[in-house]
Amino acid sequence: MKILITLMCITGFALLAGCNTVKGMGQDLQKAGEKIESSVKK
């Protein structure tokens, strides 16, 4: 259980560091959603 929590924390920190801000993370998620939506429409 401790390993799972540790991995989740590391993943969360990596995501936040990758986009630098919460706003940036929201934009990243929006772009990912748009790509998924466009691939579904094809």
N, C-alpha and C positions, 0 to 999 in steps of 0.2 A: 504494500500500500504506500509506503514511504517513497518507493521508486516511482510509482505512478504520479504522485503529487509533485515530486521533484521534476520529472519530465514535463509535466504540464506547466510548471512555473518557468522552466527554461524555454519552452516553446513560446509562452506568452511574452517573456522578455525579448526573445529574438524577434518576434513580430513587431513589438513596439519599437525596438531599436532599428529595425529595417525601414520603417516608414517615418520614424522620428517623432511623430505626434499622433494623438488620437484622431485628429482631423485627417491626417494623411492615411491612417488605417481605414477610415471610413471611405475615403476616395479609392483606396486599393480594393476594398470589398465591392464598391460600386462598379469599378472597371471589370472585376472578375465576374460579377453578375451579368454585366452587359455582354461579355464574351460568351458566357454560358447561354444566355438568351439568344444570341445571334446564331450559335451553333445548333440550337434546338429548332430554329426557324428554317434552317437549310434542309 
